[in-house]
Amino acid sequence: MALSKTQSSFYRRLYVAHLIAGGTASIPALIEATGMPRRTAQDTVNALIELDIHCEFEQQPGARHHIGRYVIRDWGPIDPTWVAKHAERLREALGYPPG
């Protein structure tokens, strides 16, 4: 069964938050893990706040040119344990390659 636009957007955000929390925490790493275009990866990270998932970029000390990683500071109403438990199902539903 094909996902609706709303479902795919929601699943993508949950899965990206899960990846970030698990250490896949840069745009290039997210692109590699999912195969999504750069702009989609950036937009998805920026849209996490719409689910009250607070994600911040942490600059690497002494680094220049935005070298660092994203960090989930607060999952808001989302249960990260549920997301982790269902991450494989989310990945498959989105058609992302196995990790």
N, C-alpha and C positions, 0 to 999 in steps of 0.2 A: 504494500500500500504506500502510495506517495505521500510525503509530508506536505502539509499546507505551508504557506509562507510564514504564518505565525509560528507553527510548530518548528520549522527548520531554524528560524531566527532564535527561538527560545532554546532549542537543543544546542545550537551553535554557541550561544553565550554560556550555557552551563558547561559545555565541553571545554571551551577555551579557558574558563575560570578554573576548571579542574586541571588542565594542563599547566597553567601558570602556578597554581598551588603545588603541583608536583615537580616544578623546576624547569618546565619548558616555558621560559619566562621572557622571551624576547620575540620581536616580530619575525626575524629570520627563523627562529626555532619553531614558532607556531606555523609558519608557512611550510617548513619541512615536514612537520608532524601531520599536517592536514591537507596540504596541497592547495589551500585556498590562495587566491591572489593577495598581494601585499595590501591593497586598499581594503579588501574585505577583512583581513586580519586586523588592520588598524581600526577600522570602523567597529568591529566586534569588541575589541578591547575598550574602546571609548564608550560603547553602548552598555557595558556592564553596569554602570551607575543607574541605568533605567530599571534594573532589577534590584537596586539597592545593594549591589555588590561593589564595595569600595576597593578599587584597584589603583595603585599608584606606581609611577615609574621611579625607581631608585637608581640614581646616577652612581656609577662605580667611582669610588674615591680617586681623585686625581685624573680621571679619564676625561677626554674631550669628545665632542660631537655625539652626545647622547648615547654613550656606551654604558650599559647597565642592564637592569632587568625589571620586570613588573612584579609587584607583590600584592597579594590579596590581603587587605587590612581588615575587612569585615565582610562576611557573607550575607549580612542583612537577614531577610526571612528565608533564605535558601539553606537547606541542610547539606553541608559539604559531604557528610557521610553517605547520604542518599545518592548524591551525584557520583561519588567515587564507586559506590556499589553498582551503579547503572552506567558507568562510563563506557563500557564496551558496547552496550546496546545503543547509546547515544552516537558513538563513533560509527557503528554499522548503519544506523538510520541515516546519518549524514553522508555516508559513502566515503568516509575518510580511510586512508590506508592503515593497516594494522601497525601498532607501535612497537 
